Amino acid sequence: MTTPGALLRVTLGEELRRTRQVQGRSLRDVAGEAQVSLGFLSEIERGQKEASSELLNAICGALDLPLSTLLMTLGEQLADAPVLGTVRDISPAATPEVAAA
């Protein structure tokens, strides 16, 4: 399900949606129980918005899904996804803008 180079928010949203659908629950039902707007929960599920840790905990509570289980699942999915690029080591000497500051 995870696409190459997937962002955490996309993978998280996919997993939350999958869990909700497996439970046969509506977006409205979960949003109400988690006390989040339906539109915002929809954006989280589509990977367009990031949830705070507090909100993520409320959504997991509404889904009766331990946050630790969700995080382990995401870790496994992301570990299998290929990396698109790497972050180079940035030191003040390697970056003229930083060295000049």
C-alpha positions in Angstrom: 0.0 0.0 0.0 2.9 2.4 0.8 4.2 4.1 -2.3 8.0 4.7 -2.9 9.2 7.7 -0.9 5.8 8.0 0.9 5.5 10.7 3.5 4.6 9.8 7.0 1.3 11.8 6.8 0.2 9.9 3.7 1.0 6.5 5.2 -0.6 7.5 8.5 -3.8 8.6 6.7 -4.0 5.4 4.7 -3.7 3.3 7.8 -6.3 5.3 9.7 -8.8 5.1 6.8 -8.1 1.4 6.4 -8.8 0.8 10.1 -12.0 2.8 10.0 -13.3 1.1 6.9 -12.5 -2.4 8.3 -14.5 -1.5 11.4 -17.4 -0.4 9.1 -17.5 3.1 10.6 -18.3 6.3 8.9 -16.0 9.3 8.8 -18.7 11.3 10.6 -18.9 8.7 13.4 -15.1 8.7 14.1 -14.8 12.5 13.8 -17.6 13.0 16.3 -16.1 10.5 18.8 -12.6 12.0 18.4 -14.0 15.6 18.6 -12.5 16.7 15.3 -14.2 18.2 12.4 -15.2 15.8 9.7 -13.4 17.8 7.0 -10.1 17.9 9.0 -10.3 14.1 9.6 -10.9 13.6 5.9 -7.8 15.7 5.1 -5.7 13.6 7.6 -6.9 10.4 6.0 -6.0 11.7 2.5 -2.5 12.7 3.8 -3.2 16.4 3.2 -2.9 17.5 6.8 -0.8 16.4 9.7 -2.4 15.6 13.1 -0.9 16.7 16.4 0.1 14.0 18.8 -3.0 14.9 20.9 -5.3 14.7 18.0 -3.8 11.5 16.8 -4.3 10.0 20.2 -8.0 11.1 20.1 -8.5 9.6 16.7 -6.9 6.3 17.8 -9.1 6.3 20.9 -12.2 6.7 18.7 -11.0 3.8 16.6 -10.1 1.7 19.7 -6.6 1.4 18.2 -3.6 1.8 20.5 -1.4 4.6 19.4 1.6 2.3 19.9 0.1 -0.3 17.5 -0.5 2.4 14.8 3.1 3.7 15.2 4.6 0.2 14.9 2.5 -0.5 11.8 3.6 2.7 10.2 7.2 2.0 11.1 7.0 -1.4 9.4 5.4 0.1 6.3 7.8 2.9 6.0 10.8 0.7 6.6 9.8 -1.3 3.5 9.4 1.8 1.3 12.4 2.8 -0.9 14.1 6.1 -0.1 13.9 8.7 -2.8 17.0 10.7 -1.7 19.2 11.4 1.2 19.9 14.5 3.3 23.5 15.6 2.9 25.5 16.5 6.0 25.2 20.2 6.3 28.0 22.0 8.2 28.6 25.7 8.4 31.7 25.3 6.1 29.7 23.5 3.5 26.9 26.1 3.3 28.1 29.6 2.4 24.9 31.3 3.7 25.5 29.7 7.2 29.3 30.4 7.1 28.6 34.1 6.4 26.2 34.5 9.2 
